[in-house]
Amino acid sequence: GKDAGAYNDRRIRAVWPDQIETSGTVQEGYHLCAALSGLTSGVVPHQGLTRLAVAGFTDVQRTSRFSKAQLDTMAYAGTWIVMQNPQGDIFTRHAVTTGSYSDINQREEMLTRNVDSISYRFKDFFDPYIGITNVTPSMAEVIDIGLGDLILTLQNEFFTANLGGQLIDAEVVTFEVSTIFKDRYVAFIEVEVPYALNNFEIHLVV
């Protein structure tokens, strides 16, 4: 747990256990890291991996030896724990980064992955205009319309009832020529992104 917390970076994942078994063969933990990487590539960017089954392994004894309280402490420090239920199913306990656990924007692995994906989509949108267009009112209008279209795409492209879209909403707050560099547009875009549903709070009033 202390080792994970020392990274303190939302882009770094510290995975436990450090060894995992497949049908009697003990493998180093980097095989598990590779499996988790494969899982992330197989889901949409705004799909979390908490409680998701991890195939290809049969035993996580080095997780099972810890109590729930100890596992909670490890998770709070930023450890992404893979565990096993009594039926033998292996799954991720809570997909976290080593960023600050008290800041959900830092803590949730899915959030970083989704926002990175959205950032690349905006980068790809601007790329074709660089170097072959000019900073003019007519070009600004073309880009402004295109930004609106991209926001709609990100709201609907990978939409499902369970996950929603990559974006819930977004607003182009300002889009203008830089006051310092006359060959540069500056855009400030406020985005509302989905968060993983990790808990229910239920109050029964009688």
Legacy VTK file of the C-alpha trace (Angstrom):
# vtk DataFile Version 3.0
C-alpha trace
ASCII
DATASET POLYDATA
POINTS 206 float
0.000 0.000 0.000
2.772 2.452 0.894
4.567 1.695 -2.348
1.424 2.415 -4.372
0.682 5.631 -2.516
4.208 6.888 -3.111
3.498 7.213 -6.833
0.584 9.618 -6.221
-0.177 9.847 -9.939
-3.499 9.198 -11.666
-1.633 7.832 -14.683
0.107 5.098 -12.686
-1.652 1.864 -11.693
-0.236 -0.307 -8.909
-1.743 -3.784 -9.232
-1.954 -6.526 -6.579
-1.232 -9.435 -6.314
2.412 -9.411 -7.323
2.123 -13.103 -8.219
-0.868 -14.935 -9.669
-1.535 -18.587 -10.402
-2.784 -20.323 -13.528
-3.597 -24.017 -13.054
-0.730 -24.572 -10.630
1.784 -22.353 -12.419
2.727 -19.202 -10.503
3.340 -16.199 -12.719
4.738 -12.772 -11.952
2.261 -9.942 -11.534
3.131 -8.272 -14.822
1.092 -10.994 -16.528
-1.902 -9.714 -14.572
-1.068 -6.131 -15.564
-1.039 -7.228 -19.206
-4.443 -8.886 -18.740
-5.896 -5.692 -17.256
-4.445 -3.694 -20.152
-6.140 -6.096 -22.520
-9.442 -5.614 -20.710
-9.216 -1.833 -21.059
-8.657 -2.160 -24.804
-11.728 -4.369 -25.117
-14.259 -1.969 -23.618
-15.426 1.530 -24.500
-13.475 4.364 -22.813
-16.209 5.153 -20.296
-16.691 1.537 -19.153
-15.229 0.959 -15.701
-13.398 -2.238 -14.776
-14.533 -2.476 -11.153
-15.987 -5.951 -10.459
-15.136 -7.072 -13.974
-14.062 -10.706 -14.359
-10.430 -11.388 -15.252
-9.975 -14.537 -17.346
-6.898 -16.721 -17.665
-6.032 -17.159 -13.978
-7.187 -19.630 -11.343
-5.894 -18.489 -7.949
-4.973 -15.266 -6.139
-3.765 -16.630 -2.795
-1.588 -13.580 -2.182
-4.753 -11.474 -2.057
-6.832 -13.962 -0.059
-4.473 -13.861 2.912
-5.437 -10.251 3.692
-8.501 -9.187 5.686
-11.115 -6.820 4.283
-9.756 -4.013 6.465
-6.244 -4.597 5.133
-7.501 -4.665 1.554
-9.392 -1.407 2.208
-6.151 0.179 3.412
-4.323 -1.012 0.313
-7.041 0.327 -1.969
-7.098 3.664 -0.165
-3.367 3.951 -0.873
-4.036 3.444 -4.580
-3.665 -0.316 -5.069
-5.794 -1.886 -7.798
-6.626 -5.246 -6.212
-7.626 -8.396 -8.046
-9.396 -10.932 -5.834
-11.404 -14.155 -5.909
-14.881 -14.979 -4.651
-15.844 -18.273 -2.934
-17.042 -19.663 -6.285
-13.530 -19.236 -7.691
-14.263 -16.282 -9.972
-11.399 -13.791 -10.238
-12.299 -10.119 -10.622
-11.063 -6.605 -9.990
-12.112 -5.188 -6.631
-12.016 -1.489 -7.481
-10.252 -0.071 -10.540
-8.231 2.743 -8.998
-5.111 4.719 -9.837
-2.393 5.783 -7.419
-3.757 9.343 -7.481
-5.391 10.850 -4.406
-8.164 8.517 -3.219
-10.129 11.440 -1.762
-10.375 13.080 -5.214
-12.643 11.005 -7.443
-11.182 12.674 -10.544
-7.783 11.322 -9.537
-8.924 7.997 -8.074
-11.142 6.419 -10.725
-9.203 4.610 -13.463
-12.099 4.918 -15.897
-12.267 8.685 -15.535
-8.652 9.220 -16.582
-9.077 6.794 -19.477
-12.260 8.466 -20.700
-10.991 12.047 -20.404
-7.788 11.047 -22.221
-9.884 9.530 -25.001
-11.973 12.708 -25.261
-8.814 14.837 -25.323
-7.426 12.837 -28.240
-10.706 13.250 -30.126
-10.472 17.031 -29.778
-6.804 16.933 -30.815
-7.659 14.862 -33.887
-10.450 17.307 -34.742
-8.088 20.310 -34.815
-5.190 18.554 -36.553
-6.379 18.826 -40.198
-6.680 22.616 -39.894
-3.148 23.281 -38.672
-0.846 24.837 -41.265
-3.280 24.867 -44.197
-5.892 27.358 -42.943
-5.722 30.917 -41.646
-6.883 32.624 -38.478
-9.959 34.367 -39.858
-13.573 34.906 -38.788
-14.773 32.496 -41.485
-12.401 29.761 -40.274
-13.441 30.385 -36.677
-17.055 29.786 -37.692
-16.149 26.489 -39.398
-14.287 25.292 -36.310
-17.017 26.413 -33.937
-19.635 24.437 -35.878
-17.315 21.428 -35.984
-16.811 21.550 -32.216
-20.542 21.408 -31.715
-20.774 18.381 -34.001
-17.934 16.627 -32.153
-19.608 17.205 -28.789
-22.806 15.615 -30.126
-20.776 12.678 -31.460
-19.113 12.105 -28.092
-22.516 12.198 -26.401
-24.002 9.577 -28.730
-21.322 7.495 -30.478
-20.799 4.843 -27.760
-24.048 5.498 -25.910
-25.673 2.656 -23.993
-28.449 2.746 -21.421
-26.046 1.514 -18.702
-23.118 3.793 -19.520
-24.530 6.803 -21.330
-22.092 8.502 -23.690
-18.480 9.524 -23.222
-19.779 13.029 -22.578
-22.955 13.895 -20.722
-22.666 17.495 -21.841
-20.099 20.057 -22.905
-20.046 23.777 -23.556
-17.541 25.819 -25.540
-17.114 28.654 -23.040
-14.665 30.654 -25.164
-13.120 30.157 -28.575
-10.913 33.025 -29.655
-7.582 34.084 -31.058
-4.780 34.034 -28.490
-3.926 37.469 -27.168
-0.239 36.472 -27.189
0.169 34.319 -30.318
-1.777 35.622 -33.319
-1.396 32.283 -35.106
-3.211 30.350 -32.368
-6.800 29.727 -31.365
-7.567 29.123 -27.698
-10.628 27.102 -26.697
-11.983 26.608 -23.186
-14.489 23.773 -23.079
-16.357 22.779 -19.931
-17.207 19.079 -19.988
-19.535 16.953 -17.887
-18.389 13.344 -17.906
-19.974 10.194 -16.427
-18.718 8.738 -13.149
-18.637 5.079 -12.234
-21.557 3.924 -10.075
-19.668 2.474 -7.100
-22.257 2.645 -4.321
-25.930 2.916 -3.478
-27.081 4.734 -0.361
-30.489 3.537 0.747
-32.546 4.962 3.599
-35.692 3.096 4.683
-38.034 5.323 6.636
-40.813 3.575 8.576
LINES 1 207
206 0 1 2 3 4 5 6 7 8 9 10 11 12 13 14 15 16 17 18 19 20 21 22 23 24 25 26 27 28 29 30 31 32 33 34 35 36 37 38 39 40 41 42 43 44 45 46 47 48 49 50 51 52 53 54 55 56 57 58 59 60 61 62 63 64 65 66 67 68 69 70 71 72 73 74 75 76 77 78 79 80 81 82 83 84 85 86 87 88 89 90 91 92 93 94 95 96 97 98 99 100 101 102 103 104 105 106 107 108 109 110 111 112 113 114 115 116 117 118 119 120 121 122 123 124 125 126 127 128 129 130 131 132 133 134 135 136 137 138 139 140 141 142 143 144 145 146 147 148 149 150 151 152 153 154 155 156 157 158 159 160 161 162 163 164 165 166 167 168 169 170 171 172 173 174 175 176 177 178 179 180 181 182 183 184 185 186 187 188 189 190 191 192 193 194 195 196 197 198 199 200 201 202 203 204 205
